[in-house]
Amino acid sequence: MIRVLIVDDDPAILELAALFLERSGDIQVDPTETAAEGLERLEGGERNYHVVVSDYAMPGMDGIAFLKAVRSRKLEIPFILFTGKSREEVVIEALNSGADYYLQKDGNPKILFAELSHQIRQAAESVRAKREDLIQRNLALGLSGATSLSAALSLCVGAAIAVSETDCGTIYLLERSSGSFILSHSQGFSPEYVEEISRRRRNPSTSLISRAQEPIYIRHQDRGLPLQKAREREGLRAMAVVPIRHEGEVIGYYSVGTHTFDEIPPEGRSGLETIAAMTENAIVRLRAQEELRRSEEQLLAIFETAEVSFVITDGSDPDPTVLEFSPGAEKIFGYRRREMVGNPVSRLHLPEDVALFPEVHRQMREGGRGFSGLTTLVRKNGEKFPAIFSTYPLFDESGQMRAALGVSVDITEQKRMEENLQKSEEYYRAIFENSGTAMAIVEEDGLISKVNSESEALFGRPPQEVEGKMRWDEFISEEDREDLWDLFRKGQRRLKTPTAQYEADLIDRWGGIKRGLFRASIIPRTKQYVVSVTNITEQKRMEVALKESEERLKMAVEGGNLGIWDWNLETGEGSFSDKWGEILGYSPEELKTHLGIWDSLVHPDDRARVKQALMDHLEGLTPYCEIEHRMRSKDGGWVWILGRGKVVSWDERGRPVRMTGVIQEMRAARGGSRGHDGILVDGGAAGEVPPD
C-alpha cells in the first residue's frame, strides 16, 4: 500500500484525487488543505507516507515553500508538484528545490489522474528500492560483525520489520530434538501474544509453518486461519510468515505484523524473502562458528584437564622434538612442560621402541595411519610403567604431515586391579570350595552351573553329574519345590535383602530326606544366584527336644503354682510373671518393673532376714537364695511365700549382674505364723503383724 499525502486548498481537487487514485486499491490518500498541516503530519511520522503531492498556489505557504520546508528537515520523501500554474520559472524553481516530478492540472481528469498515479507509483518504487537496498546493505554489514546468534537474529528481525514497513516481528528457530520451533527474538508484540503463539508452535503437529515451504501472507479480511483469535486480541490487521530454509529444510521462520494496514504491501515481499536468505546464511555461519568454538574449547579442556598424556611432536625422524606437553603428561611422566618442549621425545620411551620410530613415521606419512598398542614408558625418575600408547599424524591444508600427536594412558592401576582381581578370584574359589557348606551357582532358569565338594557330600552327586545338567529344584522335595521355584522365578523382586534364607526338605541321591536351610544371594550386575545349603536335620531335632523341654518346664511352673521373677542388679529393673502377681492378688498392669516393689511388700519383721539371705548369696556364701517370709497382698493381708533365686550372670570383673527365681505360696502356713527361723508357730493370725 502506497500512502500519499495530498495538499491542496481546493476541496474538490482533494475529493477527485481520492476518488481516482484509491480506485486501484494500492494507493491510500490522506488529504489536507494547508501546507502547514501537511508539514505537521510529515514531522509527526504517524502515517509514514511514501509520496507527497502538493498544489503550488496555496494561501499561507505555497507549494515551493512547502517543498523547501520538507527538504530542510531532511525528509527524503518523493515530492510531486501538482498545479495549474505552468510558468517555466515555477517548474525550474520546483526542480531546483528538490521536487521529483511536476504535473500540470490542465486536461482530462481521467488522463490527468492516471498520469499522477503513474508518477506516484514510479516515485514510490524508486524510493522503496533505494530504501530496501540500504536496509539490506546495513544488515549485511551488521551480520558480518555479529559474533553471537542472538545479536544476528535481532538485526534480522529489525530489518524484516523495516523492509516490510510493519511494526512488530519475531523469529523462531527449529529445535531438532523436539521438532518444535522455539522463540529466539521478539520485537513489538505484547508478551501475552508471544507466550500464546510460542505455546502453540512448540507442538509441531499444530504449527502451520512446520508444513509450509513458502511464505504465508495473511490479510485483515482472511478468516479461518490458525491463531486468528490470538491475532484479533493482539490487534494485528495483517501478517507475513516467511520460512528460513537451508538445503531444502525449514530451519526457522520469522513473522512480521502490522497493527495499522490491512495487508503486507506486495512490493515489500521480495525484500522479506531476501532477508530470509540473509538470515539463513547468518544462522549457518554463526552456528558453525559456535560449534567450532565449542569444539576447540572442549579439546582445550581435554588437553589441559584429562588424566591422559598428550604430547605433540614435530614428526621428524629419527627422534621427534616435543612441541606441546599437556598437564596430564606432566603428572604421568614427572617432567614439567618447560623440561620437555624443544627436547627429544625419546626420553619417554625405551631404546628398543625408539628404534621403531622411523618406520612408524613412514607409515603415518604415507598411509595416514596411526599406531596403537600396549607398551612400556619411562618416567623422569627412571621408573618404567605399563601404558596404552597411540600416535596419530597431523596434516596441514596441503596434505603434508607437519606434526604427530602421542596419547599415553598409564595403566599401572589397571594392572594392579587385574592382579587383585585374579587374587580375588582365587580367594573366591578357596572360600567356595572350603566353606564347609554345600554351595552352588544357579542361573536365572534354575540350571546349576557350578557346585563345590560339600555339595557332593550332602547330596551324593559329583560335580560332573550336576553342573550344566541338573536344576536346583531336583534336590528339593515336591512339598517345598513350588514355593522355592516361585522365589527364583520372580527373582530379585522377591529378594528384599541382599541375602534371603528359606527352609526345605532335601532329597539326596538315594532318596534320603534331610532338612536344609537355603541361603540365596543375587550376584551383583548378573542374573545368577549364589545358593548355600546347610544340613539342619540335627538342629531341627534339637529344636524339637528344646521345645518339649520348655513345655515340660511350663507345665511344672503352672502345676507348682510358681511365680517367676527376673532382676537386673545394675539397673534395679525387674520383671514378674502373671502368676507372681496373682499370688499376691495384683494384676500385671499394677506391678511396677522396678524390684523396689518387692521390698515394699515384704513384712517389716522379715525384711532383715530376707536381705541377709540375699546378701549371703550375692557374696557367694550360698549356692542359691532360699527363704520363707511374708508379703502383703492387695487386700492388705499377709501371705506366706517360699522365695528361691540364683545369680545367672556376672560381669567381666565377676560381679553379679542378673538374678532370677520363683516364689511359691505356702498354703499350709495360712493357719498360723512362723518364727524368725522359718518354723511355723501357733497363735498368730496370718493376716496380722505381731505387736512390738
Secondary structure by P-SEA (a helix, b strand, c coil): cbbbbbbcccaaaaaaaaaaaaccccbbbbbbccaaaaaaaaaaccccccbbbbbcccccccaaaaaaaaaaaccccbbbbccccccaaaaaaaaaacccccccccccaaaaaaaaaaaaaaaaaaaaaaaaaaaaaaaaaaaaacccaaaaaaaaaaaaaaaaccccbbbbbbcccccbbbbcccccccaaaaaaaaaaaccccccccccccbbbbbccccccccaaaaaaaacccbbbbbbbbcccccccbbbbbbcccccccccaaaaaaaaaaaaaaaaaaaaaaaaaaaaaaaaaaaaccccbbbbbccccccbbbbccccaaaaaaccccccccccccccccccaaaaaaaaaaaaaaaaccbbbbbbbcccccccbbbbbbbbbbbbbcccccccbbbbbbbbaaaaaaaaaaaaaaaaaaaaaaaccccbbbbbccccccccccaaaaaacccccccccccccccccccccaaaaaaaaaaaccccccccbbbbbbbbbcccbbbbbbbbbbbccccccccbbbbbbaaaaaaaaaaaaaaaaaaaaaaaaabbbbbbbccccccccccaaaaaaaccccccccccaaaaaaaccccaaaaaaaaaaaaaaccccbbbbbbcccccccbbbbbbbbbbbccccccccccccccbbbbccccccccccccccccccccccccccc
